[in-house]
């Protein structure tokens, strides 16, 4: 459950101040993220004592935070998952703030460190595609791929003329080869064909191979 803090009026920590080390320093959510707009916030404890943390937010209804309170061991870190549950167009580019408060174990809630983090929800990179609409005017984003609105159909027979010509060529070559094999050899006697139509054995072998 979230606690709604008065961020502008919060008093400074009393006593020793502990640096609040978090990554990333700001939260950026994407409305078109496949698994839903969410981020992982890593909190580090650089001290030698156990620290208690608490996560506050200025807009708790728009977020779900896992482990809003807990402890961080000395010289360790913990991951805090944050999900944006209201990725509506009216919330695009609206800045919210999270606050991480640290307190030492056994100090009855005395805050020793705090840090404010900005959170913003970015609009989808392709809002028209996500909404199932079409727009003749493209709106490309920087360094992003854009797809054409219509795709060219895949040709069933891209080269029909070439296929017909190849078939006729193979048929002609086969006919010539068969006719060449029927011609008499050069040393064959008793043939009624003129000598110019007599072929050698090597030529017949070539025709048979073709």
PERAMO-V818292 format. One record per residue. N is the residue number from 1. RES is the residue in three letters. PHI is phi in radians with two decimals (* if undefined). PSI is psi in whole degrees, 0 to 359 (none if undefined). Layout:
n->{N	N}
res->{RES	RES}
phi->{PHI	PHI}
psi->{PSI	PSI}
//
This chain:
n->{1	2	3	4	5	6	7	8	9	10	11	12	13	14	15	16	17	18	19	20	21	22	23	24	25	26	27	28	29	30	31	32	33	34	35	36	37	38	39	40	41	42	43	44	45	46	47	48	49	50	51	52	53	54	55	56	57	58	59	60	61	62	63	64	65	66	67	68	69	70	71	72	73	74	75	76	77	78	79	80	81	82	83	84	85	86	87	88	89	90	91	92	93	94	95	96	97	98	99	100	101	102	103	104	105	106	107	108	109	110	111	112	113	114	115	116	117	118	119	120	121	122	123	124	125	126	127	128	129	130	131	132	133	134	135	136	137	138	139	140	141	142	143	144	145	146	147	148	149	150	151	152	153	154	155	156	157	158	159	160	161	162	163	164	165	166	167	168	169	170	171	172	173	174	175	176	177	178	179	180	181	182	183	184	185	186	187	188	189	190	191	192	193	194	195	196	197	198	199	200	201	202	203	204	205	206	207	208	209	210}
res->{UNK	UNK	UNK	UNK	UNK	UNK	UNK	UNK	UNK	UNK	UNK	UNK	UNK	UNK	UNK	UNK	UNK	UNK	UNK	UNK	UNK	UNK	UNK	UNK	UNK	UNK	UNK	UNK	UNK	UNK	UNK	UNK	UNK	UNK	UNK	UNK	UNK	UNK	UNK	UNK	UNK	UNK	UNK	UNK	UNK	UNK	UNK	UNK	UNK	UNK	UNK	UNK	UNK	UNK	UNK	UNK	UNK	UNK	UNK	UNK	UNK	UNK	UNK	UNK	UNK	UNK	UNK	UNK	UNK	UNK	UNK	UNK	UNK	UNK	UNK	UNK	UNK	UNK	UNK	UNK	UNK	UNK	UNK	UNK	UNK	UNK	UNK	UNK	UNK	UNK	UNK	UNK	UNK	UNK	UNK	UNK	UNK	UNK	UNK	UNK	UNK	UNK	UNK	UNK	UNK	UNK	UNK	UNK	UNK	UNK	UNK	UNK	UNK	UNK	UNK	UNK	UNK	UNK	UNK	UNK	UNK	UNK	UNK	UNK	UNK	UNK	UNK	UNK	UNK	UNK	UNK	UNK	UNK	UNK	UNK	UNK	UNK	UNK	UNK	UNK	UNK	UNK	UNK	UNK	UNK	UNK	UNK	UNK	UNK	UNK	UNK	UNK	UNK	UNK	UNK	UNK	UNK	UNK	UNK	UNK	UNK	UNK	UNK	UNK	UNK	UNK	UNK	UNK	UNK	UNK	UNK	UNK	UNK	UNK	UNK	UNK	UNK	UNK	UNK	UNK	UNK	UNK	UNK	UNK	UNK	UNK	UNK	UNK	UNK	UNK	UNK	UNK	UNK	UNK	UNK	UNK	UNK	UNK	UNK	UNK	UNK	UNK	UNK	UNK	UNK	UNK	UNK	UNK	UNK	UNK}
phi->{*	-1.43	-2.00	-1.62	-1.55	-1.62	-1.12	-1.28	-1.94	-1.21	-1.26	-1.21	-1.09	-1.73	1.42	-1.12	-1.75	-1.81	-1.17	-1.70	-1.82	-2.29	-2.50	-1.32	-1.22	-2.39	-1.83	-2.15	-1.77	-1.94	-1.18	-1.72	-1.16	-1.04	-1.52	1.66	-1.19	-2.62	-2.44	-2.00	-1.86	-1.77	-1.94	-1.84	-2.06	-1.47	-1.56	-1.74	-2.18	-1.26	-2.00	-1.71	-2.03	-2.53	-1.86	-2.02	-2.62	-1.43	-2.37	-1.12	-1.24	-1.67	-2.38	-2.10	-2.03	-1.54	1.12	-1.23	-2.41	3.01	-2.23	-2.08	-1.20	-1.07	0.95	-2.35	-2.46	-2.48	-1.74	-2.04	-1.50	-2.21	-2.06	-1.53	-1.78	-2.33	-1.39	-1.67	-0.97	-1.19	-1.72	-1.12	1.09	-1.52	-1.59	-1.98	-2.35	-1.86	-2.24	-1.82	-1.93	-2.05	-2.45	-1.39	-1.13	1.50	-1.77	0.99	1.45	-1.21	-1.33	-1.93	-2.97	-2.63	-2.61	-1.71	-2.20	-1.45	-2.22	-2.50	-1.83	-1.54	-1.22	-1.06	-1.19	-2.24	-1.12	-1.21	-1.20	-1.17	-1.58	1.26	-1.87	-2.21	-2.51	-1.17	-1.71	-1.29	-2.25	-1.26	-1.58	-1.05	1.02	-2.26	-1.48	-2.12	-1.78	-1.24	-1.25	-2.20	-1.80	-1.30	-1.18	-1.33	-1.22	-1.28	-2.40	-1.22	-2.32	-1.18	-1.17	-1.16	-1.16	-1.14	-1.13	-1.13	-1.11	-1.14	-1.15	-1.12	-1.12	-1.14	-1.11	-1.13	-1.12	-1.13	-1.12	-1.12	-1.11	-1.15	-1.21	-1.42	-1.24	-1.28	-1.27	-1.16	-1.69	-1.41	-1.74	1.44	-1.46	-1.51	-1.39	-1.10	-1.08	-1.17	-1.58	-1.42	-2.07	-1.54	-1.14	-1.12	-1.13	-1.15	-1.13	-1.12	-1.13	-1.16	-1.17	-1.16}
psi->{138	155	132	106	158	89	323	338	9	133	154	155	142	149	202	139	130	129	136	109	114	153	133	162	338	151	126	116	144	127	337	17	135	313	13	150	111	159	159	121	123	126	127	146	100	358	178	13	158	132	140	133	157	137	124	161	147	344	69	336	343	357	153	122	126	132	66	340	150	195	148	125	160	140	37	180	164	144	133	116	131	127	135	117	7	62	59	154	328	344	0	137	14	126	127	174	137	152	131	119	137	141	150	147	129	10	13	44	10	120	128	355	145	155	136	139	132	140	136	145	120	146	158	149	328	75	326	322	322	330	1	25	169	147	123	342	116	150	75	144	154	136	37	151	142	141	148	154	330	143	145	136	146	125	133	322	87	336	66	323	322	322	320	318	320	320	317	324	316	322	318	317	321	319	317	320	317	317	324	324	335	348	148	157	165	325	11	131	158	8	140	353	150	158	333	338	1	137	164	168	323	321	323	323	320	317	322	324	319	none}
//
